[in-house]
């Protein structure tokens, strides 16, 4: 049973395992307190760091392991396995003569002018792609039946090769999965050691290449993720630690360990999606509709864009140029974290990342054997990090080692001083970060000045204001527990199942009867999934949407629709919303053109009990700052250094200054003023800024509008449900998700 009550086991833990650190958020319903913890990641086996972090959290915050009801776990295990190609051998079973779909792809050239363009990788070589004599027509009828002889020959061929997983992806199986299921059942009986993934279970949608790529990734990840989960559950059992284990998915929801083992491809954006979810909650809490979240940890820099207080979902993502046809939180990641390596090429060009020093050995200043300079080393060499209070004083930084690494690998090759070289490393890093944000906004026609910036992750606080200056952003939020905010977002995730049915149909009256059975099937499957999770009726909802396009287009827009009735009025509303969304996205619409519905989607959501009544951080009074020499703008300056938890609510700090906490440091540069709110959030505002957005909730000039619920949605007339609009954007009328 996945759904528990807090009265039985009152503690909820969220764990986000990153490339360098493992972050924990702890909520105790008995006291209403929220706490955080950051420990080193153990790359050789992330479950070791998770268990040690949980035990340390129990020791520090006074709870027993038996008190933990939920363990919500974000992980990079699937992502790293693909990026590092640490995948087992596998085979692909497909319809005869379609063995090369995985390699042919879409003839899409990323490097348009390259003489020798690199094709997307094919994770299964040609000699392990096996065609079988069968065929399903586009309408789901059987053209060539699957015979017992074909099944026996298939099993014999697969038994002769050394593999651990099989992907089964037959032509048109999204319309009729009967042949895929017979193959899976036969292989499971004859070769029970194999992990088997069927496209009709993983991604039952049109487009053979994308469906095949997604299914292959899923099959190859099954042994990896299953092995990790078995190790984790074994270690949990050894510690007599038995919470309900839930894994974070790329769509921002969580699923059971059994679902994660069966469909591990859904975990590819497991960690970053928690940060995006946290940003949606921040946008609501601050009364701002539009927010850019930047998560800068030790290895990567992740950008998520919150519009109208909602996380943006893509129906298709990619990893290493391989398409993944599943709903994924829209996140742009670059290799620019605190541990990113600074290098000088033989031609004298300074580069930052994407390679990282990782958790071990880590930056040179960690004193763990790292010798190459990193972004963190540059911050340490310029006095922006306190060597005595890093990680709450648990790790002493070696400033001499940081300076030596920068001197040897950057300053001398470029004939610069150590300080100038370190400043150059940070300047280039900030430029890279700003470029990633620009791309995330400009490609959608969005103006950065209409967004606030939320900076979190262990390293973001030192770079956020410099990046905001580059972009013209005038307000920056530094959330409480910024160093572990992704884990905070994970703490508030709900159970989510994404379901889809593909049926190309013109959006005309004939589609009402044609699509009605598919809608009924989607809702029934959604209810069955929530029943299996033991979600109470009053804690569940089903959100419906349709993938739509103008006839002849090669892409679709996903349009939500509401209501339990599927009739002409619902179809008319869906068409109007599609035209409005197309106009907003591409600056034009053609209401007289034929529109097609390609797929119907449902998100089955089971709401977990949301942590509430969290005790806000309070200060007994303003403590005076200490002083530290910090290099800014080419000169050493003596700056005030404040502790965030020692600041009184309402206190303002004018830059330049530094605000420290256990797991992150905030640099307030000249020209910015930072306000500490009663809830310990910080809001930095550029002095005399010509802002085009209204003040954030709690700032001077706040008109007093009450924010809506996190992830708020719009009614059919385009207005927010119960909340006045505050944006200058023209919104398409996106209706409220239905509760079926």
N, C-alpha and C positions, 0 to 999 in steps of 0.2 A: 504493500500500500504506500503510494508516494506522498499523499497529502496527510499531514499530521497537524496536531494542535499544539500551540505553544505551552499549554498547561501541562502537557506530558513531558516534553523536552524543550525547555525554554530558550536554548542557545542556538543561534543560527550563525554559521561560518561561511564566508565567501573567500575563495582562494584564487588568485590570479598568478599563474606561474609564467614569468617572463624569461627572457634570455639571460638576464643578469641577477634579478632579484625575484623572490616569491613574496607577493603581497597578500595580507590577510585583513579582513574586516570582521569584527566580532560584535554581534548584537545579542544582548542578554535581556529577554523580556521581563525578567523579575525586577530588574532595576531600571530598565529603559535606557541603558547606557550603550554607547557605540564606541568601540576602540579599534585601533589599527596596530599592525605589526608588519615589519619587513625583515625578511631573512634572505640569505644567499641561496640562489638556485643551485641545485645539484644536477648539472647537465648529464652526467653518466646515468642517472636514474632520478627524474623529477619527483617520484613518489617519496624518496628519502627526505628531500627538503620539505615536502608537504607535511609529512608526519612529524618531523622535528619542529616545524613551525606551529602546528596545531598543539603539540605538547608544550611548547614555550608559551603560547597564548594562554593555555589553561593555567599554567603556573603563574603568569603575570596577572591575569585578570580574574582569578578566583573561581573557576568553574571546573567541574569534572568532565571527563570525556563522555561519560554516560548522560550528561545534560544536553548534548548536542543533538538536535533533531534533524537539521538539514546541513549538509555540506555541499555548497554550490561551487563548482570547480571549473574555472577557465584554464585552458591549456593550449600550448603551442605544439603538442606532440605530433599532431597530424601535419601541421604546416611545416615543421622542421623536417619531418620524414620526406616530404615531397621536395623541399628546397635542397636538402642534402642528398637526395636520391638514396635514402636508406630504406628502400622498399624491397619486399620479397619478389621472387619471380612469379609471374602469373600468366594466364592464358585468356584469350578472348574467343568466345563462341558467338558467331553471328550467322546470318543467312548466307548461303553459298553465293559467291561473287561479290559480296560486300566486305570482304576481309580487309580492303585497303581504305575504307572510310576514315579510319583513325589517322592514317598518314596523309591522305589527300586533303582533309580539312576543308577550309572554305576558300582556298587560294588567296587568302588575305596576306598582304605584305606589309609588315610593320615598317621595315626599312625600304621605303618606296624606291630609292635610287641606289640601293646596294647592288653591287655586281654579283655577289654571292650571298643572297639573303638566307638567313638561317630559319628553317621551318620550325614550327612548334615541335617539341619532343613527342615521340610516340613511345609510351612507356612499355608497350608490349611489342617485341620484334615480330617480323613477318612470319617466321617459322612457328610462332606460338599463337597465331591468329587463325582460327579453324572455322571453316564454313560448313554448315550443315544443310542438308536438302529439306527445305520447308519454305513456306511463304504465306504471309497474311496480307490480304489486300488492304487498301487504304480505308475501306469502310468496315474493316474488322472481320470480314468473311475469310474463310480459308481457301487459298488457291492451291497450295500443295500441302498435303497432310504430312505430319511428322510421324515416321514409322518406328517401330521397335528396333528394326535393323539399324536405322540411322543412329538411334540412341546408343545401341551396343557398340557400334563402330566409333562413335564419339568418345565414349568412356574408355575404350581401348587405346585410342590415340592420346588422350589426356594422361592415362596411367603410365604411358611410356616416357613422359617428360617429367622432370623434377620441378614442380611448382607448388606454391602454397595457396593460391587463390585463383578463382575463375570468374570472369565477368561475362554475363550472358546478355547480349543486346541484339535482338532480332528486328528485322524491318517491320514497322507498323505495329509492334507489340504494345505500344501505348494505347491502341484501340482494342486489342484483344491479346491478353497475356497468356493464353492457354498453352502455347508451345514453350514459352520461357519457363513456365512453372513445371511442365513435364520434364524439361531438361534439368532444372534444378533438383527436382525430386529424384530423378534417376541418378544424377551424380552424387547426391547426398547419400543414397543407398549403396552405391557401388564404390565410391571413394569418400568415405566419411571424414577423412582428415582434411579435406579441402574447405576453404571458406568460399562461399558462392554469393555473388551479388547479381540480381536481375534488374534490368533497366526499368521494368514495369513497377518495381517497388521503389527504386531510388529516384528516378526522374521520368515519370510517364508522360513525356511531352513530345511534340513533333520536333523535327530536325535531328537527323541521324547522327551527325558528327558530334553535336553538343551532348546528346544523350549518351553516345558511346564514350566520349571523354569522361563524363561525370561518372558513369558506371565503372569504367576502368580504374579511375582514381579511388572510388569507393572500395572495389575489390582488393586493390593492393594495400589500402590502408587498414583493412579489416584485421589482418594478423598483427599489425603494429599496435593499433589501439586496443585490441582485445588483450594482447600480452601486457600492455601497460596497466589496463584496468585490473587484470588478474593479480599483478604484482601489488597494486595499490590496495585491493580488497584483502589480499593475504596479509599485508602489513597492518591494515586496520584491524583485522581479526586478531593478530598477535598482540595488539595494544588493547584489545577488548573495546574497540571503538566502532560503533555500529550505527552511524547516522544514515539517513536517506541520502544517497549520493546522487547528485544531479549534475550533468555536464552542460556547459554553456555552448549554444549553437551559434552559427554565423548569422542567424536571423535575430539575435538578441534575446531569445528565449532559452529555456533549459529543457533538457530531456533526461530520461532515465539512463542509467549505465547500460542497460540492455539495448535500448535504442541506439545509443552511441556506438556500441560494439557492432551493431548490425548495419548502421549507416554512418560511419565515421567521417565521410566526406562533409557532413554537416558541421564539423568542428573546425573547418579551415580558418575561420575568423573568430575562434572561440574567445580569446583574450580581448582583442580590441573592441569587440561588440559591447563588452561591459562598460568601457569608457564612453561609448556613444550613448548608451542607455542612461548613464549618469548625467551626461550633458543635457539630455531632454528633461530630466528632473530639475537640473539647475536652471534651465531656461524658464520653466514654470515658476520656480521659487523666486527668481529675480524679476519676474514680470516682463521678460523680453521674449519676443517671438523668434528672433534669429540669433544664432550663436554658432561660432566656430570653436570646436573643441580640439586642442592640441595635446597629445599624450607623448611626452618625450621621456623615455626610460633609458636604460643602459644600452640597448641595441638598436631600437628603431624610433621613428617619429611618425605618429599616426594622426591624420587629419579627418575629422568627422564634421559634417555640416548639418546643423539643426535648423530646419525651416518650419515656421508656424508651430514650434515646440514639438516637432515630430522628427524621429529618426528616419532618414531616407533609406528605403530598401531597394536594392536592385534584384531583378529576377534572374540575372545571370552575372557571375563574376568570373575571374580567371586567376590562376596561379601558375607562374612560370609560362605564360602564354597558352596554357591549356584551359579551355572553357569549363566552367562549373555551372550547370543549369539548375540552380537552386536559389531561393531567396537569401540574400546576404546584405548585411548592413553596409552601406556605402562608405568605405574608408579608403583613404589614400595613404600608403605607407612608403617611407623611404628609409634607407639605411643611414640614419643620422641621429644617433643617441649619444648619451654621455660617454659610452665606451667606444664610439666610432673612431677608427684610427686615422691619424693625420700623416700623410705621406707626401714626399716631394719626388716628382718623376725625374728621369734623367734630363728632360728638357727644362727642368726648373719650374714645373707647374705644381702648385699645392692642391691636394685633393683631400676631402673628408669622406670617410666611409667608402662603400657600404660595409666593408669588413669591420668587425668589432672585436675588441679584446674579450668580450663575453664575461661570464662570471669568474672563470678561472683561466688565465691568471688575472684578468681584469686590467684596469689602467695601471700605469706605473706607480701612481701615488698610493695604490692599495697595499703595496708591499708584499704582493703574493707572487712575485717573479715576473710580472709584466714589464717589458722593456720598451715597447713602442708607445709613442705619445698619443693621447686621446683628447677628446673635447673636455672631459673631466680634468685631465692633467692641466690643460690650459686655464680652466677656471681656478684650479688650486694654485697654480703658479702666480696668478694675478691677485691672490688674496680673497677671492670671492667665496671660497669655502673655508670654514674653520677646521683646521686639522684635528682639533680636540673634541669637537661636538658632532662629527659626521656620523650618521646613523644613530643619533642619540648618544654619542660617545662610545658606541660599541666598536668602532673601527677608527684607529688613529691613522691619519693620512701622512704619507712621507712626501713632503713638499720638495725636498732635495731630489728625490728620485724623479718627480714630475718635471722639475726644471732641467735635470740632466737629460731626460728623454727628449724634451723639446729642443734643447741645445744641440744634441747630436743629430737628430733626424729632420729638424725643420730650420732652426736658426742658422747653423753653419752652412748647410747647402744653399740657403738663400742669402747668406751674408747679412744677417740681421742680429739684433740683440734678442735675448730670450724673451723679454717682455713684448717686443714688437712682433716676434714670431707667434707668441701666444695670442696676442690681440688679433693677428691675422687669421689664426685658426678659428677664433670665435666669430670674426667678421664674415668669413666664408661660410661657416656653419649657419649663421643667421640668414645669410642670403639664400642658402639652400632651403631653409625652413620656410622663408617667405615665398619662395618660388612654388613650393608644394601647396601652400594655402592659396596662392593666386590661381594656380591651375584648377584647384577644387572649386573655386568661385567663378572665375572668368569663363570657364567652359559652359557654365549654366547662365551666363549673362548677369551675374550677381555683383553688386557693389560692396566691397569690403567695408566701406564706411557705414553701411547699414547693419553691421554685425558687431556684437560684442565678442570678445575672445575669452575662452576659458582655458587656463593653463594648468595642466596637472601632469603627474608622473614625476619621478625624482629629479629630473634635470630641467624641466620646462620653466621653472620660476626664474632661472638665471638668464633666460633668453627671451621671454615673452614680450617685454616692453620694447626691446630693440626690434623685434619682428613686427610688433604693432606699429611702431614708427615707420617702418618700411611700407606698410600696407595702408596707412592712413586710418587705422582703427584707433578710436579714442577711449575705449573702455576695456579693461582687462579684469577678469575675475580670477582670483586665486582661491579655489575652494578650500574649506576645512578638510583636513586629511588628503591634501592634494597628492601626496606621494603614493597613496593607495586608492585613488578615486575609481580606477577601473574595478577594483574589488568591491567598492561601495556600490557601483552600478550593478554588479553581479548579484549582490546581496538582495536586490529588489527585483530580480528577474522572475518571470512567470513561466509555467510550463507552456510550451508552444509546439504544435504539430502543423506543418505546412503540407497541404494537399492540393492536387491539381488534376484536371481532366482536359485533354486537348480535343477540340472539335471545331474545325474551320467552318464558319457559317456566316452568311451575310446578316448584318444586324437589321433584319426586316421582320415583319410579322410572322413569317414561317419559322423563324428561329425560336419563337416562344415555345412551341410544342417540341421542337428538336432538342433544345437544351434543357428542358424541364427535368427529364430523367437524370441528366448529369448533375444538376443542382441537388436533386434529392439524394443521389449517391454520395456527393460530397458532404452534405450535412449529416447523413447517416454514418459515414466513416469518421467524421469529426466527433460525433457523439460517442461512437465506439471507442475511439482513442481516449477521450476524457473519462469514459466509464472505466477503462482499464487503469487509468491513473487515479481512480477513486476521487475525482473532483466533484464536490457538491454542485447541485444544479445552480444555486445562486452565486457560485464562484466561477462559472464558465461562460464563455461567449464564443461565437463563431463569426469571423469577419470575412466577407465575401468580396471578390473583385474579378475583373475580366481583363484579359490581354486583348487589346483592340488596335486596329490599324486601318488606314485607307487602303483600298484594294490596290495591289501592286507594290506596296511598301514591303521592305524586307525586315522591318523591326516593328515592335508593338509598344504601346503605352499601357501601363497597368492602371485601370480605373476602378476605384471602389464603388460599391453600390449597397444600398440599405434595404431593409424590409424583408419580410418573410414571404411576400407575394412576388411571383415572377409573371408579369402580365405586360400589356402594351404600355401602360404608364411607367412601369419600371424600365422597359426598354427605351422609351423616349428620354427618360432622365439619364440613363446611361449614355446615350448618344450625345445629349447636350453636354454632359460632363467631359466626354472624350474630345469634342470639338474645342471646348474651353481649355482643356489641358494641353491640347496640341498647339493652340494659339499661344498660350503662356510659354511653352517650351521652345517652340520654333518660330514664333512671331507670325504665324499664319494659320488659317483653318479654312476648310472647304465644306460647309454644311450640306452642299448639294451632291457631294461625291459619295460613292458607295463605301460603306464601312464594314469591316469584317471582325467578327469575334473569333479569336484563335484558341484561347484557353480560358477555362474558368478556374478560379483559385479559392481556397478556403484556408483560413488560419484558425485552428482550434486552440483556444487559449484557456488555461486553467489558472486562475489567480491564486497564488500562494498568499498566506497571511503576511501583509506588508508590515515590516518593522515600523512601529510607531512609538511616540512618546520618548524619542531619543533625547537624553539630557544634553542641553546645550553647554558648551564650554563657557565658564564664567571666570572672571578675573577679580581678585580681591582688591585690586587697585593698580594704578600704573607704576610699573617698575622702571627705573631709569635705564637707558641703554648703556652698553659698553662701547668701546671704540676699537676700530681695527683699520690697519692700513690696507687699502684696496686700490688697485690700479684701474682708473677709468679715464677715457679720452686722452690717453697718452701720458698721464701723470699719476703719481701715487697720491691718494687723498685719504684723510682720516675721517672715516664714516661712522655714523651711529649704527649700532647693531642691536636690533630689538628681538625679543622672543615673542612669537605670535601669541602664545598662551599667557604672556604677561601683559598684553595690551588690554586696556579697558575698551568696552564697546563704545563706538563713536569717536575713538581717537584717530586723528589724522597724522600722517607722516609725509613730509615733503622730501622728495628725492634731491640729491642722491642719498640713499640709505640702504640697509640690508635688514630683512626680517627672516629670522631663522626658526625652524622647528625641527623635530627629530629626523624627518625623512626627506626634507626638501629645504631649499633656500630660495628666497625671493629677493631679486635685485631691483630696487626702485631707482631708476635713473633720473637725471636732472630733467625738469620739465613735467614730471608726473607727481601726483598726490595720491596717497593710498589711504583709504578709510577702512578701519576694522569694525565690522558689524557685530551686533550682540551675539550672533550665532557663530562667530569666529571666521566667517568668510571675509575675504579682503576684496575691495573694489579699488582698482587703480584708474585714475582719470587723468588724461593729458590736460595740462594747464592751458586755458584759453583755446580749447579745441573747438573747431567748427563742426560739431557733430550733427548728423542728419537723423539720428535716432533719439527717441525720448529717453529721459533718465531711467536708470534701472531702479527697481523697487528698493527703497531704502536710501536713495541718493537725494541730495538737495534738488528740488524741482519735481520730484515724483508726484504725479497727479493722484496717486492713491488707488489706482486700479488694482483690483484683486486678481492675482494670477489664476488661471484655470488649472485643471488637473494635469499632471505630467502626461505627455503624449496626447494632448487634446486634439479633437477632430472638429470638422465643420458640418453644419447642417446644409440642407439642399440649397438654401439661398446664398451660401457662401460665407455666412457669418459664423463665428466661433460659438460653440454651445455654451451660453451663459457668460461669455467673456468678451468685452469690447475689443475690436481689432485695433492694433497699434502699428501696423506695418504699412509701408508705402508700396509694397509689392501688390500687383494685381493677382489675386488668387483664383484659381479655377474652383468652381463649386464642388468640393469633395464631400460627399455625404457622410453622415455618421455610420460607422460600422454597425451592423445589425447584431442583435442578440437573438439568435434563433431558438 
